[in-house]
Amino acid sequence: MTGDEGIEQFVVRGIDVVVENSRADIATADVIARLDEALGLIEAVQPWRLRHLRRDLRYIWVVRFACRGAYFPDEQACMTELTFLNRRDITAAPVASSIIHEGMHARVDRMGVRREGRDRAREERLCRRAELAFG
């Protein structure tokens, strides 16, 4: 991805991060700082979750998207939405919770649970419980 206009790569708290910044009014440095803040919060409150993220994800993808977060199993990537990360009226806690939620999808995937025939509602409840346990 290096060399593509608007795409930059970083490492934040031991996790590879790919930023596709399509917005001239958003500073990539601010987005990375917010991501670092959210991952730092995870590290402080539930350090084992950050270790799981490092192990279960290939990278975090920051891009303009229709939802705050998603997990892409084929890429083993957690997507965090660009403008969601950029908003300063939202604290780092909801960002961290979203990353934890998507990270749980990655965890289930890495544990070898087959995608076809998976109980999606049960998986969503598991992810939501992880968010709630985070606080």
PETADA-V90452 format. One record per residue. N is the residue number from 0. SS is DSSP state (2 for helix, 1 for strand, 0 for the rest). PHI is phi in whole degrees, 0 to 359 (999 if undefined). PSI is psi in whole degrees, 0 to 359 (999 if undefined). Layout:
n->N ss->SS phi->PHI psi->PSI
n->N ss->SS phi->PHI psi->PSI
//
This chain:
n->0 ss->0 phi->999 psi->341
n->1 ss->0 phi->299 psi->138
n->2 ss->0 phi->100 psi->340
n->3 ss->0 phi->285 psi->134
n->4 ss->0 phi->297 psi->131
n->5 ss->0 phi->83 psi->357
n->6 ss->1 phi->250 psi->125
n->7 ss->1 phi->230 psi->151
n->8 ss->1 phi->243 psi->142
n->9 ss->1 phi->219 psi->169
n->10 ss->1 phi->235 psi->123
n->11 ss->1 phi->238 psi->116
n->12 ss->0 phi->51 psi->40
n->13 ss->0 phi->84 psi->8
n->14 ss->1 phi->243 psi->131
n->15 ss->1 phi->294 psi->139
n->16 ss->1 phi->228 psi->132
n->17 ss->1 phi->245 psi->123
n->18 ss->1 phi->248 psi->123
n->19 ss->1 phi->251 psi->92
n->20 ss->0 phi->267 psi->104
n->21 ss->0 phi->265 psi->5
n->22 ss->0 phi->246 psi->116
n->23 ss->0 phi->294 psi->336
n->24 ss->0 phi->274 psi->3
n->25 ss->0 phi->243 psi->124
n->26 ss->0 phi->276 psi->124
n->27 ss->2 phi->303 psi->323
n->28 ss->2 phi->300 psi->323
n->29 ss->2 phi->293 psi->321
n->30 ss->2 phi->294 psi->317
n->31 ss->2 phi->294 psi->321
n->32 ss->2 phi->298 psi->318
n->33 ss->2 phi->293 psi->320
n->34 ss->2 phi->298 psi->318
n->35 ss->2 phi->299 psi->319
n->36 ss->2 phi->298 psi->315
n->37 ss->2 phi->294 psi->315
n->38 ss->2 phi->293 psi->326
n->39 ss->2 phi->296 psi->322
n->40 ss->2 phi->295 psi->316
n->41 ss->2 phi->300 psi->315
n->42 ss->2 phi->298 psi->322
n->43 ss->2 phi->286 psi->321
n->44 ss->2 phi->269 psi->316
n->45 ss->0 phi->221 psi->76
n->46 ss->2 phi->302 psi->330
n->47 ss->2 phi->296 psi->330
n->48 ss->2 phi->294 psi->320
n->49 ss->2 phi->295 psi->320
n->50 ss->2 phi->298 psi->319
n->51 ss->2 phi->297 psi->317
n->52 ss->2 phi->301 psi->315
n->53 ss->2 phi->300 psi->323
n->54 ss->2 phi->278 psi->323
n->55 ss->2 phi->269 psi->340
n->56 ss->0 phi->252 psi->144
n->57 ss->0 phi->280 psi->322
n->58 ss->1 phi->193 psi->164
n->59 ss->1 phi->258 psi->132
n->60 ss->1 phi->250 psi->120
n->61 ss->1 phi->255 psi->118
n->62 ss->1 phi->204 psi->158
n->63 ss->0 phi->291 psi->128
n->64 ss->0 phi->207 psi->168
n->65 ss->0 phi->279 psi->351
n->66 ss->0 phi->222 psi->166
n->67 ss->0 phi->295 psi->321
n->68 ss->1 phi->205 psi->156
n->69 ss->1 phi->199 psi->158
n->70 ss->1 phi->246 psi->130
n->71 ss->1 phi->250 psi->99
n->72 ss->0 phi->297 psi->324
n->73 ss->0 phi->296 psi->329
n->74 ss->0 phi->264 psi->350
n->75 ss->0 phi->52 psi->46
n->76 ss->1 phi->238 psi->140
n->77 ss->1 phi->259 psi->121
n->78 ss->1 phi->266 psi->132
n->79 ss->1 phi->237 psi->126
n->80 ss->1 phi->291 psi->135
n->81 ss->2 phi->305 psi->307
n->82 ss->2 phi->288 psi->332
n->83 ss->2 phi->297 psi->315
n->84 ss->2 phi->294 psi->328
n->85 ss->2 phi->282 psi->339
n->86 ss->0 phi->290 psi->123
n->87 ss->0 phi->268 psi->354
n->88 ss->0 phi->276 psi->355
n->89 ss->0 phi->249 psi->129
n->90 ss->0 phi->286 psi->173
n->91 ss->2 phi->292 psi->338
n->92 ss->2 phi->299 psi->311
n->93 ss->2 phi->296 psi->328
n->94 ss->2 phi->295 psi->313
n->95 ss->2 phi->299 psi->318
n->96 ss->2 phi->299 psi->319
n->97 ss->2 phi->297 psi->318
n->98 ss->2 phi->295 psi->319
n->99 ss->2 phi->298 psi->316
n->100 ss->2 phi->303 psi->308
n->101 ss->2 phi->292 psi->327
n->102 ss->2 phi->297 psi->329
n->103 ss->2 phi->292 psi->324
n->104 ss->2 phi->300 psi->318
n->105 ss->2 phi->297 psi->320
n->106 ss->2 phi->298 psi->313
n->107 ss->2 phi->300 psi->316
n->108 ss->2 phi->299 psi->314
n->109 ss->2 phi->292 psi->336
n->110 ss->0 phi->283 psi->357
n->111 ss->0 phi->90 psi->12
n->112 ss->0 phi->291 psi->124
n->113 ss->0 phi->295 psi->139
n->114 ss->0 phi->292 psi->316
n->115 ss->0 phi->283 psi->133
n->116 ss->0 phi->84 psi->0
n->117 ss->0 phi->294 psi->142
n->118 ss->0 phi->278 psi->94
n->119 ss->2 phi->299 psi->320
n->120 ss->2 phi->296 psi->319
n->121 ss->2 phi->296 psi->318
n->122 ss->2 phi->297 psi->318
n->123 ss->2 phi->297 psi->321
n->124 ss->2 phi->296 psi->320
n->125 ss->2 phi->299 psi->315
n->126 ss->2 phi->295 psi->319
n->127 ss->2 phi->294 psi->320
n->128 ss->2 phi->298 psi->322
n->129 ss->2 phi->297 psi->319
n->130 ss->2 phi->300 psi->311
n->131 ss->2 phi->295 psi->322
n->132 ss->2 phi->295 psi->330
n->133 ss->2 phi->292 psi->324
n->134 ss->0 phi->116 psi->999
//
